[in-house]
Amino acid sequence: MKSLLCAALALSFLGHQQKKAFAQHGNVPSVIALYPNEIETDSLAATELKNYENEKAITEDFRKGFLREGLAPNWKIIRQNELAFMEHQDFFSMLVLTITHELTYKEADNRTNLLIYPIKERCAGSLLANKKIADHNKISWVINFLKAEARMVEGKRRLTISVQLYNAVSPRFFLDKKFSIDSGSLTELENCQEIWGCLSQQLATSVVIDLMDKIERNIRLNR
């Protein structure tokens, strides 16, 4: 079930993208999200998160459906990079993919020429290191996950991630913040069958709110 999460997330955007089948000049915003530079788990969390690992390659049928004919150039780039990112899944790659999908969903209604996708690169966090990645990928924004932590703390599962948002034009960090959530914040009404999955989704939502605020403010200021 967990191995299908990335595929389900990806497919949820197919219908939405059908309404966005053209691209304007340039990509606004152009964003890449990196795999966490450092990951720390205790033994209990590591054992549970093993269930999210999946080395199965993407099938050719899925690939053809995902990269179907008629995709706008920007969406083709997005989907190609998502496929590469999904081929070897673990809990933390799924967290990154959830964040990029949610950010894309929030931006897509207003910005048909967006370019947002994850890549399996890491960054230690300096301005120079972020700049090199931005320049190499020819994008304006880098979402760098400096450190991700999953632990059992006082009987609760806790997920923490440190996030940088680097802008290559400025160049500077627009966000450098740690986000954290534990299972004590989950309610019975949320019908959470997989606690780590629920924590990942809620943490992603909090991260995306801050990311979108910084990106949108910058876009409006530079019109």
N, C-alpha and C positions, 0 to 999 in steps of 0.2 A: 504493500500500500504506500509506504513512504517513498519507495523508488519511483512512484508515479507522480509525486507531487510536482516536480519541475515540469513534467509534460502537461499536467493539468493546468498549471499556472500559465504555461505558454499558449495552450489552446484557448484559454479564456480570452486572449487578445485577438484571435483570428476574426471573430465577428466584428469587433470594434474597428479593426484595421481596414475591413472591407469598405467602410465609409470614408477612409482616408487614402484613397488610391492614387494620390498624386503628390509630388514634392515641389516645394518652392525653391527659389535660389538660395543656397546656403542652408545650414542646419542650425536652428535655434530652438532650444539649447542643444549643444553637442556635449555629451557627458559619457564618461566611462566609469565603471565601478570596479575596483580591484578586489582580488581575493585577500582575506585578512593576512597581514604581514606576520603576525604572531598569534598563536592559538594556545590557550592554557585550559586544561580540564583536570579535574580530580578523577580518581579511579572510578568512582560510581557514575559520574556523568559520562566519562569516556565509554564505559560499558554500554550505557543506554544509547548514546549517540552512534554507536557502531551500527545500530539498526537502520540508520539513514544512509549508509554507504551503499553505493551501487556502481559497479564497474561495467555493467552491460552497455554495449554500444547502442547508439540510436539506430533503429531499423531503417531500411531504405524506404519503406512505405511511409513511415513517419516523416522522414527527411523530405520526400517529394511533396507530401501534403503541406508541410511547414514552409517549404520554399516554392510554393506554387507559382504558376505563371501570373503575370499581372501585378506583382508587387511593385510598389514605388521604389525607386533606388534606395532611399533611406531605410525603408522597411526591409529591403533585401539584406542590407548591411547588418541591421539589427538582428534579423533571424539567423544569418550565418554565424554571427558571433554568439548568439544564444545557444545554437546547436553545439558549437565547439565547447562552450562552457558547461553544457549539460552532460557531456559524454561520460565524465567520471564524477559522480555526484557524492557529496557528503553533506552533513548537516549545515556546515558553514557556507558552502557554495549555494545551498538552497536558500539560506538567509540573504545572501547577496542578490540572488535572482529575484527573490520576493521584493526586495527594496527597489531594484530597477524596474520591475513590472508595475509596482504601485506608483512609482514616480512617473513612469510612462503613461499610465492610465489617467493620472491627474493632469498631465500636460497635454495629452493628445487632442482633447476637444478644441483647444485654442491654438495649437501649434502643429500643423500637419507636417511640417518639415523638420521635426525634432529628430535627434539621433541619440539614443540612450541605450547602452548595453554593457554587460559585464565581460571582463577578461580575466584569464588566470595569470595575472601578474601580481607581484607584491611590491610594496614601496616602504622603505624605512621611515619616511615621513618628513624629510628635509624639503625645503623649498626647491632646491636644485633637483632632487630626485623626482619630485612631482612634475617639475617643468620638463624633465627629460621624457617622462612618460606621456605628458600632454603633447609635446612636440612630435614624438615618434608616431603617435596615433592621430595627429592633426585634429585635436579637439580642444574645446575651451575650458572644460571642467573635468576635474578628477575627484571622484569619491574614493578616498583612501581609508580603509579600515585598518588602523594601526594595530589593534589588539582585540581579540575576541576571547571571552572567558565563559566557561560553563562549569558550575560547581553546585555541590549540595551544601547549603548553609543553614544550620539550625533546622534541619529536616525539610527545607524548602529548596527547590531547584531554582538557581539564579543564573540569568544570562546577561552578560555585559559586553558592550562593544564600544570602542573608542573610534570616533569618526572625524576625519578631516575632509573639508571641501575646499579644493584648491582651484583658483581661477588663473588661467594662463595669460590672460590679457593684462591683469592688474600689475604684476603677478603677486598674489597673496592668498592667505587662507581666509575664507569667509566663514568657516566653521571649524572649530577644534574642540570637540565635546565628547564626554562619556555618557552613554545611555545604559540604563540598567533596569531590569524587571525580575521579579521572582514569583513563584507559583502562589504565594500568599495573596497576590493581587487578582488572581483568577476567581471568578464567581461561578456558582453552580449553574447559573443561567446561560453561561457561555458554552455549555455542553462540550467540554474539552476532553476528547478521547486520547489525544496525544499531547501531553503537557509541554514537552519541548517544542512541538510544532506550534502550539498556541502562544507560547512565550515568544517564539520567533516572529509570528505574525504581528503580535502587539508591539514588539520592539521595532519592527520594520515600519509600522505606521507612525510611531513617534519620530523615528529618524527621518522619514519622508516629509513630515510636516515642516521640520526645520530646514531640510535641504531645499524644498520647494520655495519656502519663504525667502531664503537667501538668493536663489537663482532668479526668481521672479522680480525681486527688488532690483537686482542688477540689470535685468533685461529692460525694465521700465526706465531706469535711469539712463540707459545707453541708446534709447530709441532716437 
